[in-house]
Amino acid sequence: MTEKISSPGARTRVRMIKFAAGVGLAMVLNTAAAHHSFAIFDAKKSVTLHGVVKQFLWTNPHVFIQLMADGEAGAAATEWSIEMSSPEHLVRAGWKPGTLKSGDPVTLVIHPVRNGIKGGQFVSRIAADGTQIDLPSTTQAPESK
């Protein structure tokens, strides 16, 4: 069912409404496509990596640790890309852009990428004294007092 709109002002308003709706839809679809799933990581497996921070990338939407992980049995170190949470989530957990620096020795626990490439999802950091430093889950309900 179509209606004829005769006044030029009404036609302009209809065009503006259609344009605004199109822009709004494009923004929603773009945002939905930009956020990705963590399904590429194997949450059933954990890998512990020892190495040296190559770079700590404090970026949106996710922070990354580029790690030069110790090679096996004297092999050369290999670079791993470890994906963390958002900067906002990390700040609430006490992290900041300078928490890790290039050259820092670290031990990380990760969920590896399913296809075997050298990458993973950050699970925790093990401090020099053996203390495990986890990030609080964004899916857990806050504790009641």
C-alpha positions as CSV (number, residue, x, y, z in Angstrom):
1,M,0.0,0.0,0.0
2,T,1.6,3.3,-1.1
3,E,0.4,6.8,-0.4
4,K,1.0,9.7,-2.7
5,I,2.7,12.6,-0.9
6,S,2.0,15.7,-2.7
7,S,3.7,18.5,-0.8
8,P,7.4,19.0,-1.4
9,G,8.0,19.5,2.3
10,A,6.4,16.1,3.1
11,R,8.5,14.4,0.4
12,T,11.7,15.9,1.9
13,R,10.7,14.7,5.4
14,V,10.1,11.2,4.1
15,R,13.4,11.1,2.3
16,M,15.2,12.4,5.5
17,I,13.5,9.7,7.6
18,K,14.5,7.0,5.1
19,F,18.1,8.3,5.0
20,A,18.3,8.4,8.8
21,A,16.9,4.9,9.1
22,G,19.5,3.7,6.6
23,V,22.4,5.3,8.4
24,G,21.1,3.9,11.7
25,L,20.8,0.4,10.3
26,A,24.3,0.6,8.7
27,M,25.8,1.7,12.1
28,V,24.1,-1.2,13.9
29,L,25.3,-3.8,11.3
30,N,28.8,-2.4,11.3
31,T,29.0,-2.6,15.1
32,A,27.7,-6.2,15.2
33,A,30.2,-7.3,12.5
34,A,33.1,-5.6,14.3
35,H,32.8,-7.7,17.5
36,H,34.0,-11.2,17.1
37,S,33.5,-14.4,18.9
38,F,36.2,-16.1,21.1
39,A,35.3,-19.4,19.4
40,I,38.7,-19.5,17.6
41,F,40.2,-20.3,21.0
42,D,40.1,-23.8,22.5
43,A,38.8,-23.1,26.0
44,K,39.2,-26.8,26.9
45,K,43.0,-26.5,26.6
46,S,45.4,-24.4,28.5
47,V,49.0,-23.8,27.5
48,T,51.7,-22.2,29.7
49,L,54.2,-20.1,27.9
50,H,57.5,-18.7,29.3
51,G,59.2,-15.9,27.4
52,V,59.9,-12.2,27.0
53,V,57.4,-9.5,26.1
54,K,58.1,-8.2,22.6
55,Q,55.3,-5.6,22.7
56,F,52.3,-4.8,24.9
57,L,49.7,-3.3,22.6
58,W,47.1,-1.3,24.6
59,T,44.5,-1.0,21.8
60,N,40.7,-1.1,21.4
61,P,38.8,-3.3,21.2
62,H,41.3,-5.7,22.7
63,V,44.8,-5.5,24.3
64,F,47.5,-7.8,22.9
65,I,50.7,-9.2,24.2
66,Q,53.3,-10.0,21.6
67,L,55.4,-12.7,23.3
68,M,58.7,-14.2,22.3
69,A,58.1,-17.7,23.8
70,D,61.0,-19.9,24.7
71,G,61.6,-22.6,22.1
72,E,61.6,-26.3,22.9
73,A,64.9,-28.0,23.6
74,G,67.1,-25.2,22.6
75,A,65.0,-24.1,19.5
76,A,64.7,-20.4,18.7
77,A,62.1,-18.4,20.4
78,T,58.8,-18.1,18.6
79,E,56.4,-15.1,18.5
80,W,53.0,-15.6,19.9
81,S,50.1,-13.1,19.8
82,I,48.0,-13.3,23.0
83,E,44.6,-11.6,23.0
84,M,43.4,-10.0,26.2
85,S,40.2,-8.2,27.1
86,S,39.3,-4.6,26.5
87,P,41.4,-1.8,28.0
88,E,38.3,-0.8,30.1
89,H,38.1,-4.3,31.6
90,L,41.8,-4.5,32.2
91,V,41.9,-1.1,34.0
92,R,39.2,-2.3,36.4
93,A,41.4,-5.3,37.1
94,G,44.4,-3.1,37.9
95,W,46.2,-3.2,34.6
96,K,47.5,-0.1,32.8
97,P,49.4,0.6,29.6
98,G,52.8,0.2,31.3
99,T,52.0,-3.0,33.2
100,L,54.1,-5.0,30.8
101,K,57.2,-3.5,29.0
102,S,59.2,-4.8,26.1
103,G,61.9,-7.1,27.5
104,D,59.9,-8.2,30.6
105,P,60.2,-11.9,31.3
106,V,56.7,-13.4,31.8
107,T,54.9,-16.7,32.2
108,L,51.4,-16.7,30.7
109,V,48.6,-19.3,30.7
110,I,46.5,-19.1,27.5
111,H,43.7,-20.9,25.7
112,P,45.4,-21.7,22.3
113,V,44.0,-20.9,18.9
114,R,42.2,-24.0,17.6
115,N,44.0,-24.1,14.2
116,G,47.5,-24.3,15.7
117,I,48.8,-20.9,14.8
118,K,51.0,-19.2,17.5
119,G,48.3,-17.3,19.4
120,G,45.8,-17.5,22.1
121,Q,43.4,-16.0,24.6
122,F,44.9,-14.7,27.9
123,V,43.9,-16.7,30.9
124,S,46.4,-15.6,33.6
125,R,49.9,-14.4,34.3
126,I,52.1,-16.2,36.7
127,A,54.3,-13.9,38.8
128,A,58.0,-14.7,39.6
129,D,56.9,-15.9,43.1
130,G,54.4,-18.3,41.5
131,T,51.3,-16.3,42.3
132,Q,48.7,-16.6,39.5
133,I,47.2,-13.3,38.4
134,D,43.8,-13.8,36.8
135,L,41.4,-11.3,35.3
136,P,38.0,-11.2,36.8
137,S,35.4,-12.7,34.6
138,T,33.0,-10.3,32.8
139,T,30.3,-13.0,33.0
140,Q,30.4,-13.6,36.7
141,A,27.8,-11.9,38.9
142,P,29.2,-9.6,41.5
143,E,29.6,-11.1,45.0
144,S,26.9,-10.0,47.4
145,K,28.0,-8.6,50.8
